[in-house]
Amino acid sequence: KGFRYHEALDAALLNGAADVVVGVIEELVQRNGLRIALHGRDQQTLQPLVGFLVRNITRPPHAHVLIGVANLLLDMYAPVFGQSAAIDELFVRLRATCEGEARLQADLAQLMGAMDVL
């Protein structure tokens, strides 16, 4: 019987534990099924996924996996931006989270540079 990629990801998101969701995503990547699991989502099924990304993309143990998921989502759903205010808002939240993390990383790098001088 075939692996149900979409349902596997949704079940992991329903569980909510970051380790479980990231584990399922890593398994989907191994099976070349991540794109299949992300394809064809609407507002109801995108919301938990993007919400999970917003909450967890900055966590160091999961960032490398979740950044890839966010990039793939952006590539896949960019053509529908502007068609749904709710979906647009989800991606605006994700963008704000990523921008905040980028600013924090830049500040930390500047602080590390200042400490090296000492």
Buried (B, 14 or more C-beta within 10 A) or exposed (E): EEEEBBEBBBEBBEEEEBEBBBEBBEBBBEEEBBEBBBEEBEEEBBBBBBBBBBEBBBEEEBBEBBBEBBEBBEEBBEEEEEEBEEBEEBBEBBEEBBEEBEEEEEEEEEEEEEEEEE
